[in-house]
């Protein structure tokens, strides 16, 4: 991915002492990061096959530098959570065909971080992984593969999206052209780099010459007010769940300080949250609601200030790409305003899924001579090209013989006003249709409220109040983990 490495080298030459990567312990300048990636890439090249992936695990700055080192080599990389369980890490190794693991450690590459500002980052351990002699094969030529990004699978087993250099470069340029990160910006992010939304903060910041601050959970949670002031943050990328919590703080008087832009993607952002942000921060802070998925990175972005004006839309297609709404039964194209499955085409489409040819053929299909991605999400388009996301096909389920929408249940629950976050666990194998929530509402009162607003078949059979709803590694609400907590009392 030469565009990012070229950009890093240029920034290192022209702005060598400007900060690039920071956390609560250290700051790395463009020069330091450039030198560190060069030295680390030299060590990696001596130990590995350049065509096989490198698995990267560690805190954000270590992961970011290791990622850029792999990009220097043209070696595919896979970023995993630093807290990944051993069983899952072993699955990633076996499934991906990786031949090396890069992580903080006490062996190898000692002392090669130039002028390291933090002793904890002076060492990276490179662990070679024994492999068969067979050639590494995936759904794209190996020299075109930039990285594999693992996402949740419907079977419970993660699947790897094969991301090509061309698609990732196109996506980064297109997103930057819309969001306009600048060289004076400080990007305040708690998004993990194994989440594509978090990974692209690294790429967008390189495109713009921005400064990234990797925030801890505490800094982006209870300590947010002090963190925004201390870091002079100007851009905050957030998942919708976090934006909802931010809106609550904003209504209680949280000041924006230097913040000028909030971006969000991952699910539709409700109108109440948008109105709260506009009412208190709207004169100084723009909100850019977006829609996308790993298989094509970004699909749509709301234009400037439009997220406050159009409270339901998730954006318009990126220039050079197209969105089509098609029937879930015969894939015929539907007219404006009619709900169907969202299809996407353009240079941002990734290659497919690693080691899953049938899934690749099912999700990436040819229609009228074009390659389209079937997103599995339901939505509509209006006459102005704005996309309205109505949830995933999987967010609909059968209950008592009727088709029920989890999004509809959650949206109605939030209208009570004292519900800050909510998720739905669909009924299965004797487990009842369950609504889990955070907020001040009483469980019985919430049940009666929903019973007065929903069809009888959509009313949850069980309602559970949580002090804090569980999140997955990407910071999204995790219904599976909530169910496990209920099962275990």
N, C-alpha and C positions, 0 to 999 in steps of 0.2 A: 504494500500500500504506500507507494512512493510519495503521494501527495502529503501525507502526514509527516513522514520522515523529512522530506524536503522542507516542509514548513518548520519543523523543529530545528533543523540545521540553520535555517534563515533567522529564526528568532534568537537562537544561540549566538549567532554572529552579530546581529544588530541590537539586541536587547539582552545581553548575556546575564546581567545581574537582576533583571526583573523577575519577580516571583511567578512560578508556574504551578507547582503542587504544594499544598500546605495541609497540615492537620493541627491538632491542639499541641503537638510536641515539636514540630519542625516545619521549615519552609525550604523548598528546593527551587533554585532559579532555573531558567532555561538552559544556561550553560551546564549546570550540574546534572540536569536530567539528560542532556545530550551526551555528555561524557559517560554517564553511568550506563546508558543504553548501549553505547558503542562497546564498552568493556564487557558488559554482560553478554551481548550478542556474540562476542568473540569466544567466550567460554562455552556458550551453548553450541556454537558451530563445531567445536572440537569434539563434542560428546554425542552428537545426534545426526540423524538423517533429516535433511532440511525439508523433506516432503511430509514427514510425520508430525502430528500435533505435539505441542508442549502444553501440559496442564499447569496452570498458574494458580497458586493459593497464597493468600497473605493479606495483610492490611492494605488499604487502598493505594498508598504511595508505592509500596513494593509491587503490588499487582499492576499498577499503571506503568511503572518503569519496565517490568518484565514483559508486558504487552508490547510496548514500543520496541524493546529489544528483539522480539519475535518478528515484528513488522520490518525491522531493518534487514533481517535474514530472509524474509519471504517465507517464514515458517508458520504454519497454521497454529493458532493458540486457542486454548479453552480456559476461560476464567471460571473458577469455582469458588464457592463461599469459603472463607478462612475457617469456618466452623463446620465444614462438611463432615458428616459421619464417615468413618472408615469404610463401612459397607458400601455407601453410595460412592465414595471416591474410587473404590475398587471397581464398581460398575462403570464409572466414567472411563477409567483406564482401559478396561477390557473392551467396552463398546467402541471407544474412539480410536483405538490403535495407537495411542500416544506412546512416545518412546522416552519422555523425560518429564519430571515433575520439578517445577521451580517454586520454592517456598522459603521463608525465613528459616535459618538454621545455623548450626555451628560448624558445618563442613563446606568446603569448596568456596571459591570466589571470595576468600577472606580479604578484607581491606581494599576492595576494588571500587567502593563508592567514593568518588572524589569529594574531599572536603565535607564529608557527611556531617550534617548538623545534629544528628541523633545517633547515639551509639547503637541503638536497637536496629538501625537500618544498615549497619556496616557489613552485614553478611547475608548472603543468599545461598541456600543449599540446592544444588542440582543433583537430582537422583535419577540415574539411568534406569529405564524399565526394560527388562528382557522381552524380546519379541521374536516371533517366528521370522523366517527370512523372506516370507511372501511380501509382495509389493502392497503398499497402502493404497486402497481404492475407495472412492466415495462417488457421489452422484455428480461430481464435476471434476475436470482435470485438476490434478493436485496443485499445479502451479497457479491456478486461479483461485484457490481456496485461502481466504484470509483467516477465518476462524469458524469454530463450531460453538453454537450457543444452545445449551440444554434448556428445554422448557418442559412444563408439566405435560404428561401424556394422559389420555383418557383411560388407559389401562392401569395407571398408577406408576408406570415406568417412564422416566424422563426420555424425551426424544431430542435429538440434536439437529438443529437447523444449520445447514451448510451455507455459510455466508461468503460470497465472492468479493474480491477486491473491487470489481467494477460496480456491483450493486451497493456496497458500503460507501464507496467514494461518491456515487451519484446521490445517495441518501443524505450524506453529510453536507454536500454542497447545497442540495435543495432545501434542507432544513435551515441551514445557515442563511440562505437567501431570504427565508421567510422571517426568522427570529432575530437576525442581525445582532448576534453577540459582538461585543466590541473589545478593543485592547485595554480599555479602562475597567472592564467588568470584572467583578468577583463572583464566581459561580459557587453558591453555597449548597452543597449536595450531601445528602445522607443515603443516596441510592447506591446499592452495591454494584460493583463493576461486572458481576456475573449476570446482571439484569441489563438488557440491551439499552434501556433508557439511561442507566447509569454509565455504561460504557461510552455512549455517544457524547456524554458531557466532556469526556477526554478529547474526543475528536473535534467537537464544536469549539472547544476552547483553543485547540491548536489552530484551527482555521482562523480564529479571530485574534489570537494572541492574548487570550484572557488568562485570569488567575483562578484556579480551582481551590476551594477550601472543602476538604472532606470532613464533614461533621459527624460526631458520634450521635448515638441515639439520645443521650442526655442533652447535647447541644441543640439538637433539632426538635426537642420535646419541651420539657419543663424549663430548660435554659435558653430557649429560643430568643427571648427579648435581649438578653445580654450578649448572645452570640452574634445577632445581627448588627448590634452597635459595635462590638469589638472587631469584627471582621470586615466591616463596611461592605457587606454583601449587597449586590445589585440584582442578581438573578437567582431565583429559587426554583429548581425543577422538583415537582412533587407528584406523588400518586394521589388520586381523588380522596382516599381516606385521610391522608395528611392535610389536604386542602380544607376538608371539612373541619378538622380540628383547629387549623389555623384560623378559619372564619370565626370560630367560637372565641378565640383569643383576641381577634381583631375587634369584635363587638364589645369586649371588656376593656378596650383601650390600648392594645398593643400597637406601638408606633412602627411605621415601616422603615424608619431610619433612612438608609440609602437605597432600599429595594426599589427597582423600577419595573421588574418583570417577574411574573410567576407563570410557569408552564405546567401543564398536567396532562397525563394520558393514562390509559389502563382501564377506564370505565367512564361512562357518561357522568358528567358533573351536574348535580341538581341545581335548579334555579334559585333556591333559597341561599345556597352557598355563594353563588355568583352575586346575588343581590347584596349579601352581607359584605362581601369584599368591595363591591362598587361603592356602597354607601359610606364605608369608612376609609378605604384606601384608593378608590377609583380615580381620584383626581391626580394621583401620583404614580400609581402602579397599574400596569396593564396585565390582563389575564389572557393567556393564549391556551385555549382548550384544543387538544389534539386527539387524533385517533390513529392507532397503528397496531401492528403485531410483529413479532420477531421475523416472521416469514417474508416480510417486505419492509420492515422497519417502520416507516411513517407513511400513512395513507392520506391524512387530511389535517390541516391546521386552520384554525380560525384566524381571519385577518385582524390587524390591530384594532383594539377597542370593541370588536364585534362580539366577544364572549359575554360582554355586559348587555349588549343590545338584543342579541338572539339567545335566549336562555336555554334552548334545547339542542341547538346544533353542535356538532363536533368538528366542523371545519369544512374546507373545500379541498379538492384534490391538489396534490403537488403539481406544479408545472411540469409537463412532459409525461404525466401519468393519467390514468383514467379510472373512474369508478362506475360500476354498473350494478343495478339491483335486479336480481333474477329469481325466478320461481324456485322454491325449494323442492319441487316435484319434477319439473322437466327442464329447468335451467333457461327457460325463455325469458327475454328481457321484459321488465315490467315498466309501466308508465310512472310519471312523476307522482309522488305521494303515496304510492302503494308499497307496503312492506314486503320485503323478500330478503334473500341472502345477499350479502355484500360481496361482490367480485372486484378484483383489482388487477390492473395490468400496467406495465411500465418497466423502465430499466432498474427499478428498485427491488424487483422480485429476486429472492434468493434462489439458490440452485435446487433446494429440496431438503430431504431428510437423510441423514447418514444411516446407511444399512437398513433403510426402510423403503424399498422401491415401490411397493404397493401403495403405501401412504403418499409418497411423492406423486405417483400417477393419479391418485384420487383427489389430491388437493391442488395440484398444478395441472391445469387442463388446457387443451387447445379449443378455442371457440372462434370461428370465422377467421382462421389464420393467425390469431394472436394467442400468446400464452397468458392465461389468467390464473390468479390465485383465488380459490374458494376460501373465504375467511372463516366460515362457520358462524359469523355474526349476522344478526338481523338488523335491517335498517331501511331508511327511505331517503330519497333525494327530492329536493324541491326545485322549482323552476330556476332558481339562482345557482344551482349546483351545490347547495349546502347539504351535508350529510347528517342524518339523524340516526344515532345508534340506539337500538331498542334492546340490546342484550345479545348474548350468545344463544345459539340453538340449544346448547346444553343448559342454559338458564331456564328453559322451558321443560316442564316435566308433566307426566300424567298423575293425577290425584283424583280418586273417586270417579274415574272415567273421563275427567275433564282435563284439558290442557291448561296448566297453571304457569304463571310467570313469576319467577323469584324477584325480578326487578320491580314488578307491580306491587308485591307485598312490601318490599323495602321502601319504595317511594311513598306508599301510604303510611307506613309506620313513622317515617320522618316528618310527615305533616303534623304530627302531634306536638312537635316543637321541643320536647324534652328528650328526644332521641338523638344522640350524636353520631352513632355508627350502628350498622345492622348488617346481618348476613342471614341467608336462608339455607337450611340443610334439607334437601329433598327427601321425601319418604322412600325407604328402601329396606327390604328384609326385616320388616317389623318395626323399624325405627320411624317414628311419626314425623310428619311435616313440622319442622321446628324453626322458629324465628329466634335468633340470638341478637342481643343488643347491648349497647352502652348508653347510659342516660339515667335520668332521675325518675322516669315513669315507673309506676307499679306494674308488675306483670299482669295482674288481673285487669287493671284499668286499660292497659294496652290491648289485651285480648278483646275487651268490650268495644274499644275504639275501632279495631280492625273489623270486628263482626258487624259493625254498623256501616262499613265502607266497602267491604269486599263481598263477592259472591261466596256463598257458604263453602263451596269446594276449595276456595283460595284462602280461607281463614286457617292460620297455623293451629295445629292440634296441641302444640307445646310451645311455650314462650319462656325463654331463659334470659335472665339478666346477668351480664358479665361486668366485672370491674374493669377488665380490659380484654377485648376480643383478640384472639391470636392472629398473628401475621405470618406470612411465609417469608422466605429469604429475600423477596423482592419488595417487601413492605406492603403487600396486598393482604386483604382479609382472607383467612384460610378456613373455609367451612369444614374441611376434613379434620383439622386440628381441633376445631370447636367440638365436633362430634366425639373425638377421642376423649376430650376433657369431660364431656357429659357421661360417656360410657364408663369412665373411671371415677366418677363421682366428684 
